[in-house]
Amino acid sequence: MIHVTRLDGRAIVVNAELIATVEATPDTIVTLVNGARILVQESTDEVVQGVIAYRRALYEAPVKRN
């Protein structure tokens, strides 16, 4: 999950696994796999970095074995 801000200032959390594309037109548009589009204040680079950080945290989590 990544934290982003809608253009109206509302903070939301987006499931990073559902992001299909991120584009700047000049506003940043996050398109989900279901076709939903979200306009956000963050730049494309900030959204991409959020997804990278999410995936790093997910895949680098230590595996606890008994």
BELVENWO-V799467 format. One record per helix or strand of 2 or more residues. SS is the DSSP state (helix for helix, strand for strand). FROM is the first residue (numbers start at 1). LEN is the number of residues. Records with the same first field share a line. If there is no record, write none. Layout:
# BELVENWO-V799467
SS->FROM-LEN ; FROM-LEN
This chain:
# BELVENWO-V799467
strand->2-5 ; 11-4 ; 19-6 ; 28-5 ; 37-4
helix->16-3 ; 44-16
